[in-house]
């Protein structure tokens, strides 16, 4: 199987080819909440998440760095386990030499938000967070990227797939050779319990709480609900994102 996360063959024997097939896609404007998530933004801050969550989901900051050649081998994963119940994010950042990798794991769950004066129903206004930083070796990183690729990362055709806030879904975005690849899995279409990479992630992460269990594969799948255009970016209640090429809109 082709390895598509890192192009430095002499370092980890990766062959980067798949990312290039989606070159030329411009950075999407995912600023529904009014703010872009940038390299200097702090996703651990509930107010930052409220203002720039969709930009973070689309990895606008990673895309900018990737196009500049400053994000080689970086990966962002987000697990939406029914948005107002729990969300997990994982950031993997190569260190100099690509022999070590930092992984920051975060948990955003229901919290008392009266202290920060935001709408309890607004995206991530109702979320506090736990965080852990772990150092991965090269073998662990390759184990994760192998699991991602075995689950379809870099090989998916998901254009038009809707990701609903009240559903369970995974998003993975990675950078290689100044190109971005996005993959998405949702319980409405996929058997999330059969994915390999979540188990690898959980074993590598310092967060002790188990990942939220997604619905069983044989659980009845409901058709996509009807939402107006304004519902897509709703700042309260449920919302959705749509896969368009290698972006979320």
Long-range contacts (C-beta under 8 A, 24 or more apart in sequence): 1-146, 1-149, 1-150, 2-149, 2-154, 3-142, 3-145, 3-146, 3-149, 4-145, 4-149, 4-153, 4-154, 4-174, 4-176, 4-181, 5-73, 5-75, 5-145, 5-148, 5-174, 5-176, 6-72, 6-73, 6-94, 6-98, 6-145, 6-176, 7-72, 7-176, 7-177, 8-72, 8-98, 11-97, 11-98, 12-98, 12-138, 12-141, 12-142, 16-176, 16-177, 18-154, 18-155, 18-181, 19-154, 19-174, 19-175, 19-176, 19-177, 19-179, 19-180, 19-181, 20-177, 20-179, 22-179, 22-180, 22-181, 22-245, 22-246, 23-179, 25-180, 25-245, 25-246, 25-247, 27-60, 27-63, 27-64, 27-67, 27-247, 28-58, 28-60, 28-244, 28-247, 28-248, 28-249, 30-54, 30-55, 30-57, 30-58, 30-60, 30-247, 30-248, 30-249, 31-55, 32-232, 32-233, 33-123, 33-233, 33-235, 36-60, 36-61, 37-61, 38-64, 39-64, 39-65, 43-89, 43-106, 44-106, 44-129, 44-131, 46-111, 46-113, 46-116, 46-118, 46-124, 46-125, 46-127, 46-128, 46-129, 47-116, 47-118, 49-108, 49-123, 49-124, 49-127, 50-118, 50-122, 50-123, 50-124, 50-125, 53-123, 53-124, 54-123, 54-233, 54-241, 54-248, 56-89, 57-171, 57-241, 57-248, 58-173, 58-241, 58-247, 58-248, 58-249, 59-173, 59-180, 59-182, 62-173, 62-175, 62-180, 63-175, 63-180, 65-175, 66-175, 66-178, 66-179, 66-180, 67-178, 68-178, 69-178, 71-175, 72-175, 72-176, 72-177, 73-98, 73-101, 73-141, 73-174, 73-175, 73-176, 74-174, 74-175, 75-144, 75-145, 75-148, 75-172, 75-173, 75-174, 75-175, 76-171, 76-172, 76-173, 76-174, 77-170, 77-171, 77-172, 77-173, 77-197, 77-201, 78-170, 78-171, 79-168, 79-169, 79-170, 79-198, 79-211, 79-212, 80-163, 80-165, 80-167, 80-168, 80-169, 80-170, 80-171, 81-168, 81-211, 81-212, 81-214, 82-165, 82-166, 82-167, 82-168, 82-212, 83-123, 83-165, 83-166, 83-238, 84-110, 84-126, 84-165, 84-166, 85-109, 85-110, 85-212, 86-110, 86-212, 87-124, 87-127, 88-207, 88-211, 88-212, 90-201, 90-205, 92-136, 92-141, 92-144, 94-141, 98-138, 99-137, 99-138, 100-135, 100-136, 100-137, 100-138, 101-135, 101-136, 101-137, 101-138, 101-140, 101-141, 102-133, 102-134, 102-135, 102-136, 103-133, 103-134, 103-135, 103-136, 103-204, 103-205, 104-131, 104-132, 104-133, 105-131, 105-132, 105-133, 105-134, 105-201, 105-205, 105-206, 105-207, 106-130, 106-131, 107-131, 107-207, 107-209, 119-235, 119-236, 121-236, 121-237, 122-235, 122-236, 123-165, 123-235, 123-239, 130-207, 130-209, 132-205, 132-206, 132-207, 133-206, 134-204, 134-205, 134-206, 136-204, 140-204, 143-200, 144-197, 144-200, 144-201, 144-204, 147-196, 147-197, 147-199, 147-200, 148-172, 148-174, 148-183, 148-197, 150-196, 150-197, 151-183, 151-185, 151-195, 151-196, 151-197, 152-183, 152-185, 153-181, 153-183, 153-197, 154-181, 154-183, 156-183, 156-184, 158-183, 158-184, 158-243, 159-243, 159-244, 159-245, 160-242, 160-243, 160-244, 161-186, 161-189, 161-242, 161-243, 162-186, 162-224, 162-240, 162-241, 162-242, 162-243, 163-240, 163-241, 163-242, 163-243, 163-248, 164-188, 164-224, 164-225, 164-238, 164-239, 164-240, 165-238, 165-239, 165-240, 166-238, 168-192, 168-212, 168-214, 168-215, 170-195, 170-198, 171-248, 172-197, 180-246, 181-246, 182-243, 182-246, 182-247, 182-248, 184-243, 187-214, 187-215, 187-219, 187-221, 188-221, 188-222, 188-224, 189-221, 191-217, 193-217
